[in-house]
Every structure is written in C-alpha cells, then in structure tokens.
C-alpha cells in the first residue's frame, strides 16, 4: 500500500496541496497555514473519500466522490476505514489516467447495475484488455463469509466452462473485494440487436446460444438468469453467454442475503417466482428463459409484457402468451409449437433438455 502521507491528485492543478492522513478515529488535514479545515478529505492509503466542498476548493474532479463530513459521519468513517484501510483499490475519474486494482490498470466504466459495476481494465502482466467486474458494495454493510464463499464457488464453476459461445473468465479473487476479469467484448448485447428481422441471422444466433447452454448443462452448470443483456457479441458477431451464476453471488454480496431473489423479473420462470406452486428450479428453468429470449428475437415483443413488475409476474404464472406467428406473419406455425412448449408453466411440460429444444427448432420448415 502506498504511503498515506504522499497522496497524489490527477485533475485540475491547485495552488493548495493537501496531505490527508487518518489515524484511528482522528482526521488530520495538513494544508496552507491559513486554512482551517471544516470538511475534509480522508485518505486510507490508496482509497480517498472527499467532500464536495473540499474537492471544489482544491480544484480536483472526482468521479462519484462520496460526501463525508468528519463531524457528522464518524460512524461511517469507522466502517469505511475498517473495510478499506488495507485496500489497494482506486476508483478512478474517467477523465483522468488509469488507476490500479491489483495487477490491473482501470479504464472507463462499461456498465453499472444494481449489484455490480464493470470496468475496462488492462492487465499489467499480459497487457491485454479485460472486463473487470466488482460488486456494487455499500461500505457500511458487513460482508458475510458465506457470501464470499458463494461468489468464489459461482465464479469457479464459470471458469471451468470452455466453449466458444460462453464468455471466458480470465482471473478472479476475493481481496481486497470480490472481483473477476473476463474477456472484453465490445460488439454489444443481444438487447442492442433486437428486433432481428432476418430469419437466417436469427436462426444462426439461436443455434449458437443453445450450443453454449447445452455445453454448460452437460457440465452440470445452470445459468438461471438468461436475458438479452447477458448475451454478448464478439467482433465477428459470435454470441457468448455471460454472468454464469453470478447474479445471486453479487446480490448476496451487496444485499447481505436480505434482498430480493436474484432473478430478473421479466425473465423469471414460474418456479423462480413460486416454488411452492410450480416446483424447484432446474434445467427447465433455463429452457423457460430461453423461450422468452427466442420469442423476443422473433417478434420484438416480450411474451408476458406488462406495465409493471407485478403484472409481468402475474402473466408469467397465469397467462399463456400470444402465439409468435400472430405477432409476425413470417414466423412458421411450427415455431409456435416449439416456443409455447418451452414456455409451459409447469416445468415437467417443457422440453427436458436443450438438445430437445434444438431438435424442435431444427425440424421447423423455415421457408
């Protein structure tokens, strides 16, 4: 960890230079003799918390800089100090140069969801760009050992998947916070490509996604959060499935196990919503989620579309979708039978495997 008494700032230059230190619960700011600090910056080695007032005074631009007053936020300070004082993490301002995370130089933020944040990151070892994913943590939350173990197990299983239609894990770890790096794909998601009006292209993408899913099931690994946002594309437009099992892992890390279940409501199967009524999750859960995705690819509409989450979940459990051919006259009637079987409410009435679903699609006369 860097010497906390030698803090460097990148951004606008300022005539004033502050050395920020923290010792136990006492915060000291050394600056020009005529300056009497009221709201301060707090330096835990490489991790800096800065008040907006102080940032403006020093002319420093920080990205998502937390506001923290040493007088009113002492409990927050104690919690943050205990979590970050050994960290070698710097969260960077996108307008500045690269900062570091373990052996990676962090670049721009790629995406941010409810449970995680993804950055572009360059490895200092092989100089290759990867996607770095970390949980969207609240520093005040206590991290449970059980949640850390679940994260480690989920990523370990994902790392074992070696298939051209599955995003590759490069590295992963638990310190200073849980993290993983995966291959960086910059050609968008399936969501970006919807609707796909070319039936030939649609069939190609379908087949390759199912190929990756069938391979994972053969290894005994389920996804359980399939959706267009989790299907990424290479430069040559090869689809790859991402986020294997990490939805629940990141949810547990950020919510400490007290938050909602880790499925996406619009892509949840009936058994994910109510196991008491529909039974346990399993291979057929992924089949149901693929049915929703295939329906969207062919019709540009969600089969259980609603104005809010409650309506979507109700339709998912209780209502049959409109046959796809009624939404798009180019769709063969045989496709209706395949998709509606994949979207059966009771798992036992769906296809029993991805290979069965693939065979159903292959037997369709698309002309």
C-alpha positions in Angstrom: 0.0 0.0 0.0 1.2 3.5 -0.8 2.4 5.8 1.9 -0.8 7.7 3.0 1.3 10.8 3.6 2.1 11.1 -0.1 -1.3 11.5 -1.8 -1.2 12.4 -5.5 -4.1 14.0 -7.3 -4.8 14.0 -11.0 -7.1 16.6 -12.4 -7.0 20.4 -12.3 -4.0 21.9 -10.7 -4.5 23.8 -7.5 -2.3 26.3 -5.6 -3.2 24.5 -2.4 -1.9 21.0 -1.7 -3.4 18.8 1.0 -1.8 15.8 2.7 -4.5 13.7 4.0 -4.0 11.3 6.9 -6.2 9.2 9.1 -5.1 7.8 12.5 -7.7 5.7 14.3 -10.8 7.9 14.6 -9.0 11.2 14.3 -8.7 13.0 10.9 -5.9 15.5 10.3 -5.5 17.7 7.2 -2.3 19.5 6.6 -2.5 22.4 4.3 -1.5 26.0 3.9 -1.1 27.7 7.3 -4.1 30.0 6.8 -6.5 27.1 6.1 -8.8 25.8 8.9 -10.5 22.6 7.6 -14.1 22.0 8.3 -15.0 19.3 5.8 -12.1 17.1 4.9 -10.7 14.5 2.6 -9.9 11.2 4.1 -7.1 9.1 2.8 -6.9 5.3 3.5 -3.7 4.8 1.6 -5.0 4.4 -1.9 -8.7 4.9 -1.2 -9.8 8.5 -0.9 -13.1 9.9 0.4 -13.6 13.5 -0.3 -16.3 16.0 0.5 -17.7 18.1 -2.4 -16.7 21.3 -0.7 -13.1 20.2 -0.3 -12.9 18.9 -3.9 -14.1 22.3 -5.2 -11.7 24.2 -3.0 -8.7 22.1 -4.3 -10.0 22.2 -7.9 -10.0 18.4 -8.1 -12.6 16.4 -10.1 -13.6 13.1 -8.6 -15.9 10.5 -10.1 -18.9 9.6 -7.9 -17.0 11.1 -4.9 -18.7 10.4 -1.7 -19.7 13.3 0.6 -18.4 12.8 4.1 -18.2 15.2 7.0 -15.7 14.2 9.8 -18.1 15.6 12.4 -21.5 14.2 11.3 -20.3 10.9 9.7 -18.0 9.5 12.3 -19.7 6.1 12.3 -19.5 5.9 8.5 -15.8 6.7 8.8 -15.2 3.9 11.2 -17.0 1.4 9.0 -15.2 2.6 5.8 -11.8 2.6 7.5 -12.2 -1.0 8.7 -13.2 -2.2 5.2 -10.8 -0.2 3.0 -7.7 0.6 5.1 -5.9 -2.4 3.6 -7.2 -2.0 0.1 -5.1 -1.3 -2.9 -8.1 -0.2 -4.9 -8.5 3.2 -6.5 -11.8 4.1 -8.2 -10.9 6.5 -11.0 -12.3 9.6 -12.6 -13.0 8.7 -16.3 -11.3 12.0 -17.3 -8.0 11.0 -15.6 -5.3 8.5 -16.4 -5.6 4.8 -15.5 -5.6 3.8 -11.8 -5.0 0.4 -10.4 -6.8 -2.6 -9.0 -4.4 -5.5 -8.0 -2.5 -6.1 -11.2 -4.9 -4.2 -13.5 -5.0 -0.6 -14.7 -8.6 0.5 -14.6 -10.1 2.4 -17.6 -13.6 3.6 -18.3 -16.7 2.3 -16.7 -18.5 -0.1 -19.1 -21.7 -0.6 -17.2 -23.3 -0.4 -13.7 -26.2 -2.5 -12.5 -28.0 -2.9 -9.2 -25.4 -5.4 -7.9 -22.2 -4.8 -9.8 -20.0 -2.5 -11.8 -17.9 -3.4 -14.8 -14.8 -1.5 -15.9 -12.4 -1.9 -18.8 -9.1 -3.0 -17.3 -5.6 -3.7 -18.7 -3.5 -6.4 -17.2 -0.1 -5.4 -16.1 1.0 -9.0 -16.7 0.0 -9.7 -20.3 -1.0 -6.1 -21.4 -4.4 -7.4 -22.5 -7.7 -5.5 -22.0 -10.3 -7.3 -19.9 -13.7 -6.6 -18.4 -13.3 -6.2 -14.6 -16.4 -6.9 -12.6 -16.8 -6.0 -8.9 -19.8 -5.8 -6.6 -21.6 -2.5 -6.1 -20.8 -2.5 -2.4 -22.1 -0.3 0.4 -19.1 0.4 2.7 -21.4 0.3 5.7 -22.6 -3.3 5.1 -20.9 -6.2 6.8 -19.6 -8.8 4.3 -20.5 -12.3 5.3 -18.0 -15.2 4.9 -20.9 -17.3 3.4 -21.5 -14.7 0.7 -17.8 -14.6 -0.2 -17.7 -18.4 -0.5 -20.8 -18.4 -2.7 -19.2 -15.8 -5.0 -16.0 -17.9 -5.2 -17.9 -21.1 -6.0 -20.0 -19.4 -8.7 -17.0 -17.9 -10.5 -15.0 -21.1 -10.1 -17.7 -23.1 -11.9 -18.0 -20.4 -14.6 -14.2 -20.5 -15.1 -14.5 -24.3 -15.9 -16.7 -23.6 -18.9 -14.6 -23.7 -22.1 -16.9 -23.1 -25.1 -16.9 -20.7 -28.0 -20.3 -19.5 -27.0 -19.5 -18.8 -23.4 -17.7 -15.7 -22.1 -14.3 -16.7 -20.8 -13.1 -16.0 -17.2 -9.5 -14.8 -17.0 -8.9 -14.4 -13.3 -10.9 -13.9 -10.1 -10.3 -13.3 -6.4 -11.7 -12.1 -3.1 -9.3 -9.4 -2.0 -9.5 -6.5 -1.4 -13.1 -7.1 -2.5 -14.6 -9.9 -4.6 -13.7 -9.5 -8.3 -13.4 -11.2 -11.6 -11.9 -10.4 -15.0 -13.4 -11.8 -18.2 -12.8 -11.4 -21.9 -13.7 -7.9 -23.1 -16.4 -8.0 -25.8 -17.2 -4.6 -27.4 -19.8 -5.5 -30.0 -22.9 -5.0 -27.9 -25.5 -7.3 -26.4 -28.4 -9.2 -27.9 -30.7 -6.5 -26.5 -28.9 -4.0 -28.8 -29.8 -6.1 -31.8 -33.5 -6.6 -31.2 -35.5 -6.9 -33.3 -33.7 -9.3 -35.6 -35.7 -9.2 -38.8 -33.5 -11.5 -40.8 -34.8 -15.1 -40.1 -31.5 -16.6 -41.2 -29.5 -14.5 -38.8 -32.0 -15.1 -36.1 -31.6 -18.9 -36.5 -27.8 -18.6 -36.5 -27.8 -16.7 -33.2 -30.4 -19.1 -31.7 -28.3 -22.1 -32.6 -25.1 -20.8 -31.1 -26.6 -19.6 -27.9 -28.2 -23.0 -27.4 -24.9 -24.7 -28.2 -23.3 -22.8 -25.3 -26.2 -23.5 -22.9 -26.2 -27.2 -23.8 -22.5 -27.5 -23.1 -22.9 -25.9 -19.7 -25.8 -28.2 -18.8 -23.6 -31.1 -19.8 -21.1 -29.9 -17.1 -23.9 -29.7 -14.6 -24.0 -25.9 -14.5 -27.2 -23.9 -14.8 -27.4 -20.2 -15.6 -30.8 -19.2 -14.1 -30.6 -15.5 -15.2 -30.7 -15.7 -19.0 -31.7 -12.5 -20.7 -30.6 -10.5 -23.8 -28.3 -8.3 -21.7 -26.3 -11.4 -20.7 -25.6 -12.4 -24.3 -22.6 -10.5 -25.7 -21.1 -10.5 -29.2 -17.6 -10.8 -30.5 -16.2 -8.7 -33.3 -17.3 -11.4 -35.7 -20.8 -11.4 -34.2 -20.4 -14.7 -32.4 -22.9 -14.7 -29.4 -21.5 -15.6 -26.0 -23.4 -16.2 -22.7 -22.1 -14.2 -19.7 -22.8 -14.0 -16.0 -23.0 -17.6 -15.1 -24.3 -17.9 -11.6 -23.0 -14.5 -10.5 -26.4 -12.8 -10.3 -27.1 -14.5 -7.0 -23.5 -14.2 -5.8 -23.3 -10.4 -6.4 -26.8 -10.0 -5.0 -25.8 -11.7 -1.8 -22.6 -9.6 -1.5 -24.5 -6.4 -1.9 -27.7 -7.2 0.0 -26.2 -9.5 2.6 -28.7 -12.1 1.8 -31.7 -9.9 2.8 -32.6 -8.6 -0.6 -34.9 -9.9 -3.2 -34.3 -13.2 -5.0 -31.6 -13.0 -7.6 -33.6 -13.4 -10.8 -34.6 -10.8 -13.3 -38.5 -10.5 -13.0 -39.1 -10.1 -16.8 -37.1 -13.4 -17.4 -38.1 -15.4 -14.3 -39.7 -18.8 -14.7 -42.9 -19.6 -12.7 -40.9 -21.8 -10.4 -38.5 -19.0 -9.6 -41.5 -16.9 -8.6 -43.3 -19.5 -6.6 -41.5 -22.8 -5.9 -44.5 -23.9 -3.8 -46.9 -23.8 -6.8 -44.6 -24.8 -9.6 -41.7 -26.8 -8.1 -38.0 -26.5 -8.0 -35.6 -24.7 -10.4 -33.5 -26.8 -12.7 -32.6 -27.3 -16.4 -36.1 -26.5 -17.4 -35.8 -23.1 -15.7 -33.1 -22.2 -18.3 -35.3 -23.6 -21.0 -38.1 -21.3 -20.0 -35.8 -18.3 -20.0 -34.5 -19.2 -23.5 -38.1 -19.5 -24.6 -38.7 -15.8 -23.6 -35.5 -14.8 -25.4 -36.4 -16.7 -28.6 -39.9 -15.2 -28.5 -38.4 -11.7 -28.3 -35.9 -12.4 -31.1 -38.6 -13.4 -33.5 -41.4 -11.0 -32.5 -39.6 -8.0 -30.9 -42.1 -8.3 -28.1 -42.0 -9.9 -24.6 -44.4 -12.8 -24.2 -45.5 -11.6 -20.8 -45.3 -7.9 -21.3 -46.8 -5.7 -18.6 -46.8 -2.1 -17.3 -45.1 -3.1 -14.0 -43.3 -6.0 -12.3 -46.5 -7.2 -10.7 -48.3 -7.5 -14.0 -45.3 -9.3 -15.6 -45.0 -11.8 -12.8 -48.8 -12.5 -12.8 -48.8 -13.1 -16.6 -45.8 -15.3 -16.3 -47.5 -17.6 -13.8 -51.1 -17.4 -15.0 -51.5 -16.4 -18.7 -50.5 -18.0 -22.0 -48.5 -15.9 -24.4 -49.9 -14.9 -27.8 -48.5 -17.4 -30.4 -45.5 -15.8 -32.1 -46.9 -16.3 -35.6 -49.8 -13.9 -34.8 -47.1 -11.2 -34.0 -45.0 -11.8 -37.1 -46.6 -13.4 -40.2 -43.1 -14.6 -41.4 -42.9 -17.0 -38.5 -43.8 -20.6 -39.3 -46.7 -22.2 -37.3 -44.2 -24.9 -36.2 -42.2 -22.3 -34.3 -45.4 -21.6 -32.2 -45.5 -25.1 -31.0 -41.8 -25.2 -30.1 -41.8 -21.9 -28.2 -45.1 -22.4 -26.4 -43.8 -25.8 -25.2 -40.6 -24.1 -23.9 -42.9 -21.6 -22.1 -45.2 -24.1 -20.4 -46.0 -23.0 -16.8 -45.1 -26.4 -15.2 -41.5 -27.4 -15.7 -42.5 -31.1 -16.4 -44.4 -30.0 -19.5 -41.4 -28.2 -21.1 -38.5 -29.7 -23.1 -36.4 -31.8 -20.8 -33.1 -30.6 -22.3 -31.5 -28.0 -24.5 -30.9 -30.8 -27.1 -34.7 -31.5 -27.3 -35.3 -27.7 -27.8 -32.7 -27.6 -30.5 -34.1 -30.6 -32.3 -37.5 -28.9 -32.2 -36.2 -25.8 -33.9 -34.2 -27.8 -36.4 -37.3 -29.7 -37.6 -39.1 -26.4 -38.5 -39.6 -25.7 -42.2 -38.4 -22.0 -42.3 -39.1 -21.5 -46.0 
